[in-house]
């Protein structure tokens, strides 16, 4: 595909919805709100926003800028920009690492998406109705222990992802996010509305927003920085790929600010939807992934209207998983489409099947291959650890270092519409603050 025929977003709003959809994933639905409640409430939110501004936003803008300037897949864009700026072609490794990370993440992310689909059906059929804690736990453990069921749900989820991505940027990615994102927000608001009727909404507000500066430690600050980095889909090649479909008229910093506000708002709304239900049923908010697949189904199964609420919640979860999953497959497909003779549909099928096959290995680590370990971890956890602790921070670090230190400073400032003090501030943050932040998160995670 030539640069002249490279696909473009139909509008700035379509791009914002797609970027926000990528950022809003399964982690937003439980992890961020739980971290807020457990790490100082409003104090954590303020620290998180500072970290987003100083670490997340600069790297997000850097990845979009690379994609927009290159107008190709992440690897080609990095090679092209490195060559034009007299830099080593080895910078292509940054793009390659991002695309590979997206491929690996989607393989196990699709397995979790399959769980969400399974629980959506379970809500409709009343699988959780009247269950006690042991019963709900057995349902989840039974799913994990059944490779056939896991494969079917993983396959169904990947088929949805492939179908959407194969349709292209405007019909596929845009069409999906224009439907899924508003639906996700509506479902979220309905669940928040229900939370207000439980009598425990005030408790949820206090849990999430009462500032407790005493709970803020160095570890909490690093956790906020890590969340700021990971929630924006940085280091996965996604934002470089999405940036390559951007026109010159989009203000990158202003758009990044909008995406961050939407992403944070949706994450906080998720907490206000979940925690009133958790507290109303005397359950623990600190259950991690178990909160979604064990704790909440227990609550839904024992409340009036729980079947409908459960269905809405797991639809919400599935939508969030889908918007992230299509963004994870996109850099892989864009690369294959531009570097092989394959058409868009063929590239999506080949990439999707390859991801699906690795996902089979990931889901079998819960049952048939549970004894198989890599570096002391099962396949699922190994893929998660390899990407989240190593590949994403190093790829994001490479992107910001390339833009801040290897591209012409004045041309970057001009492209970002910055001058005077604003340009100096960008220069300082992108050259020093953001890279140091990523290095701190990387070292601490080890």
Residue pairs with C-beta under 8 A, 6 or more apart in sequence:
1 337
1 338
3 71
3 72
6 71
6 72
6 244
6 245
7 168
7 169
7 170
7 245
8 169
8 245
8 246
8 247
9 15
9 18
9 169
9 170
9 174
9 245
9 246
9 247
10 170
10 174
12 249
12 250
12 255
14 170
14 174
14 177
14 178
15 242
15 245
15 246
15 250
15 255
16 255
16 258
16 259
16 262
17 174
17 177
17 178
17 181
18 173
18 174
18 177
18 242
18 327
19 233
19 239
19 242
19 255
19 259
20 177
20 181
20 259
20 262
20 263
20 266
21 176
21 177
21 180
21 181
21 323
21 324
21 326
21 327
22 233
22 238
22 239
22 242
22 323
22 324
22 327
23 231
23 232
23 233
23 259
23 262
23 263
23 324
24 181
24 184
24 262
24 263
24 266
24 267
24 320
24 323
24 324
25 109
25 231
25 233
25 320
25 321
25 323
25 324
26 109
26 112
26 113
26 116
26 292
26 317
26 320
26 321
26 324
27 230
27 231
28 231
28 263
28 266
28 267
28 270
28 320
29 267
29 270
29 274
29 292
29 316
29 317
29 320
30 270
30 274
30 288
30 289
30 291
30 292
31 227
31 288
32 227
32 231
32 267
32 268
32 270
32 271
33 208
33 267
33 268
33 270
33 271
33 272
33 274
33 275
34 271
34 285
34 286
34 288
34 291
35 44
35 223
35 224
35 227
36 44
36 45
36 48
36 208
36 209
36 268
36 271
37 207
37 208
37 271
37 275
37 285
38 215
38 285
38 286
39 215
39 216
39 220
39 223
39 224
40 47
40 211
40 212
40 213
40 214
40 215
40 216
40 220
41 206
41 207
41 208
41 209
41 210
41 211
41 212
41 215
42 209
42 210
42 211
43 211
43 212
43 213
43 215
43 216
44 215
44 216
44 220
44 224
45 209
45 268
46 211
47 216
47 220
47 221
47 224
48 224
48 227
48 228
48 264
49 264
51 221
51 224
51 225
51 227
51 228
51 437
52 228
52 232
52 260
52 264
54 429
54 433
54 434
54 437
55 225
55 228
55 229
55 433
55 434
55 437
55 438
56 228
56 229
56 231
56 232
56 234
56 260
57 253
57 256
57 257
57 260
58 400
58 404
58 426
58 429
58 430
58 433
58 434
59 229
59 232
59 234
59 235
59 396
59 399
59 400
59 434
59 438
60 232
60 234
60 239
60 256
60 259
60 260
61 252
61 253
61 256
61 416
62 399
62 400
62 402
62 403
62 404
62 430
63 234
63 239
63 240
63 243
63 396
63 399
64 239
64 240
64 242
64 243
64 246
64 252
64 255
64 256
65 243
65 252
65 403
65 412
65 415
65 416
66 74
66 77
66 78
66 81
66 95
66 240
66 243
66 399
66 402
66 403
67 74
67 77
67 239
67 240
67 241
67 242
67 243
67 244
67 245
67 246
68 243
68 244
68 246
68 248
68 250
68 252
69 77
69 80
69 81
69 415
70 76
70 77
70 78
70 80
70 81
70 240
70 244
71 77
71 244
72 80
72 244
72 334
72 338
73 95
73 99
73 240
73 241
73 244
73 331
73 334
73 335
73 337
73 338
73 339
74 94
74 95
74 96
74 98
74 99
74 237
74 240
74 241
74 331
74 334
74 335
75 92
75 95
75 96
75 99
75 335
75 339
76 95
76 335
76 338
76 339
77 95
77 240
77 244
78 91
78 92
78 93
78 94
78 95
78 402
79 89
79 91
79 92
79 95
81 87
81 91
81 402
81 407
82 88
82 89
82 90
82 91
82 92
82 402
82 406
83 89
85 406
85 407
85 408
87 402
87 406
91 398
91 402
91 406
93 398
94 395
94 398
94 399
94 402
95 237
95 240
97 235
97 391
97 394
97 395
97 398
98 235
98 236
98 237
98 238
98 240
98 331
98 395
98 399
99 237
99 331
99 332
99 335
100 391
101 235
101 236
101 237
101 387
101 391
101 392
101 395
102 236
102 237
102 238
102 328
102 329
102 330
102 331
102 332
103 328
103 332
103 351
103 354
103 355
103 358
104 358
104 383
104 386
104 387
104 391
105 236
105 328
105 383
105 387
106 161
106 325
106 328
106 329
106 332
106 355
106 359
107 355
107 356
107 358
107 359
107 361
107 362
107 383
108 359
108 362
108 380
108 383
108 384
109 321
109 324
109 325
109 328
110 154
110 157
110 158
110 161
110 325
110 355
110 356
110 359
111 150
111 154
111 359
111 362
111 363
111 380
112 321
113 154
113 157
113 161
113 318
113 321
113 322
113 325
114 150
114 152
114 153
114 154
114 155
114 156
114 157
114 363
115 143
115 153
115 293
116 157
116 314
116 317
116 318
116 321
117 153
117 156
117 157
117 318
118 143
118 149
118 153
119 293
119 297
119 310
119 314
119 317
120 311
120 314
120 315
120 317
120 318
122 128
122 139
122 297
122 310
122 314
123 297
123 300
123 307
123 310
123 311
123 313
123 314
124 307
124 311
126 307
127 139
128 136
128 139
128 297
128 298
128 300
128 301
128 306
128 310
129 301
129 306
129 307
130 301
130 302
131 139
131 297
131 298
131 301
131 302
132 298
133 294
133 298
136 294
136 297
136 298
136 301
137 294
139 297
140 293
140 294
140 297
143 149
143 150
144 150
144 366
144 367
145 366
145 367
146 367
147 363
147 364
147 367
147 368
150 363
150 366
150 367
151 360
151 363
154 356
154 359
154 360
154 363
155 356
157 321
157 322
157 325
158 352
158 355
158 356
158 359
160 322
161 322
161 325
161 326
161 329
161 352
162 329
162 348
162 349
162 352
164 172
164 173
164 175
164 176
164 322
164 326
165 172
165 173
165 326
165 329
165 330
165 333
165 348
165 352
166 172
166 344
166 345
166 348
166 349
167 175
168 344
169 245
172 326
173 326
173 327
173 330
176 322
176 323
176 326
177 323
180 319
180 322
180 323
181 323
183 315
183 319
184 266
184 316
184 319
184 320
184 323
185 266
187 312
187 313
187 315
187 316
187 319
188 266
188 269
188 270
188 273
188 316
189 269
190 312
191 273
191 274
191 309
191 312
191 313
191 316
192 269
192 272
192 273
194 273
194 276
194 277
194 309
195 201
195 204
195 272
195 273
195 274
195 275
195 276
195 277
196 276
198 276
198 277
198 279
198 280
199 280
200 275
200 276
200 279
200 280
201 272
201 276
203 275
203 276
203 279
204 271
204 272
204 275
204 276
204 278
204 279
205 272
207 275
207 279
207 285
208 268
208 271
208 272
208 275
219 444
222 440
222 441
222 444
225 437
225 440
225 441
226 441
226 444
226 445
229 235
229 392
229 393
229 396
229 437
229 438
229 441
230 388
230 392
231 263
231 267
232 239
232 259
232 260
232 263
233 239
233 324
233 327
234 392
234 395
234 396
234 399
235 391
235 392
235 393
235 394
235 395
235 396
235 399
236 328
236 331
236 392
236 395
237 331
237 395
238 327
238 328
238 330
238 331
240 331
240 399
241 330
241 331
241 334
242 327
242 330
244 334
251 417
252 415
252 416
253 416
253 417
253 418
273 313
274 285
274 291
274 296
275 285
277 296
277 299
277 300
277 303
277 309
278 284
278 285
278 291
278 295
278 296
278 299
279 285
280 299
280 303
281 298
281 299
281 302
281 303
283 295
283 298
283 299
284 295
285 291
287 294
287 295
292 317
296 310
296 313
297 310
299 306
300 306
300 307
300 309
300 310
300 313
301 310
303 309
329 348
329 351
329 352
329 355
332 351
332 355
333 344
333 347
333 348
333 351
336 342
336 347
336 350
336 351
337 343
337 344
337 347
340 347
342 350
358 383
361 369
361 379
362 379
362 380
362 383
363 380
364 379
365 372
365 378
365 379
365 380
365 381
366 378
366 380
369 378
369 379
370 378
372 378
372 379
373 382
374 382
375 382
377 385
388 445
389 442
389 445
389 446
390 442
393 438
393 441
393 442
393 445
394 442
396 438
397 435
397 438
397 439
397 442
400 430
400 434
400 435
400 438
401 435
403 412
403 430
404 412
404 427
404 430
404 431
404 434
404 435
405 431
409 427
412 426
413 419
413 423
413 426
413 427
416 426
418 426
